[in-house]
Amino acid sequence: MPQTVTIEDVWGMFQETSRQFQEMVREDRERRAETDRKFQDTDRKF
């Protein structure tokens, strides 16, 4: 028998998706900042 999906279930899924997206954005910003630091370090060496 199929399980009934409630609005609370759907809302919870949206919240989890939002949380995961925000985490991905944070990780991307950290990687970009690290890449920028490495480029700056390389520029200083030249």
Secondary structure as UniProt FT lines:
FT   HELIX           7..45
//
